[in-house]
Amino acid sequence: MSRKRRGGLEGFSLSFLDVICCGFGAIVLLLVLSKVGEPGAIEQSRIDLDALIRRLQEEIFEIRGETAILNRDLISRQEQISRNNEKIALLRGDLSRIQGEFSASDQESEVSDIIEGRLVAAQQDLTAEMIRLQQQKEVRQVDDSLVGGIPIDSEYIIFVIDTSGSMFTYAWTSMLNKMTQVLDAYPKVKGLQVMNDMGQYMFPRYAGKWIPDTPGRRKVIIQNLRGWVVFSNSSPVEGITRAIRTFAASDKKISIYVFGDEFTGKSIDDVVNTVDRYNKVDAQGNRPVRIHAVGFPVMFSVAGVSNTTGVRFASLMRILCHRNGGTFVGLNSLR
């Protein structure tokens, strides 16, 4: 009987230990599972915090930039206020001085009489000056109708420039001076255009269009000309014909100025006939485009160079200018 009781106790003890072990095992398993999820949550929290820090830093930089701008505006406004205060102080000083000058009796009447007298005198001076300026204007209109024998009544100007090696090497400075003189003779025109003797435009974005005439644009033209090196066959035919075909219009006064030193084409007659075909005479005997030319004596100034092409250029341009209402000017020096 005693043996049976001992066996029951042993079985109970083992079952109890099994339950306890299973309980502890479950607790350990729960702890392990809960720890496995913590690193992911920690990592996500770190990422979120980094993003928040970056966003806050960007906002700080933006605020600092806006603060710098506002500070500059504030300084500018303060300087403006300071200048205005100085002007106010000066005006107050002037007012005090004027009040001191006219502080006697009948001040308002005296001031009115003085101002009226000054206005009458100023009006008389202005009238006399207007008469003098009008007389000068009439004289200038008569004198400026021709410059160097070249009519300057055109509203639009096209420059056709020989960009050959001989011109660029020997006559470019002189050409720039003549270009400036022609522009000065036309204080204001409705449109400009610059191309070389091959018909290539200096400003491709204005190809086939008029360049607006402004002081800044004129400076840019002269500056670009100083280094404008493009191919040329030493014949102005292509540039002249392209200019006429593109820009000739019966309702516009247009002049072409040809700057060159030689003509290497085959036939002068062919060129004259080609230009006549494009620049046709109207019922009144006028042509849409005037043609002027300036000949540079490169072929006559450089030792060892034949002057045949220079003579041919002068002959061609003299005929073209005569037939197309213009003037040919042959320079005798490159200076």
MOWOUR-V593644 format. One record per run of one state. SS is the DSSP state (@ for helix, = for strand, . for the rest). FROM is the first residue (numbers start at 1). TO is the last residue. Records with the same first field share a line. If there is no record, write none. Layout:
SS->FROM-TO + FROM-TO
This chain:
.->1-1 + 102-106 + 144-145 + 148-149 + 152-155 + 162-164 + 186-190 + 197-200 + 202-203 + 207-210 + 212-214 + 227-236 + 248-253 + 261-267 + 279-280 + 282-286 + 288-288 + 296-297 + 302-307 + 324-327 + 331-335
@->2-101 + 107-143 + 165-185 + 204-206 + 215-226 + 237-247 + 268-278 + 298-301 + 308-323
=->146-147 + 150-151 + 156-161 + 191-196 + 201-201 + 211-211 + 254-260 + 281-281 + 287-287 + 289-295 + 328-330
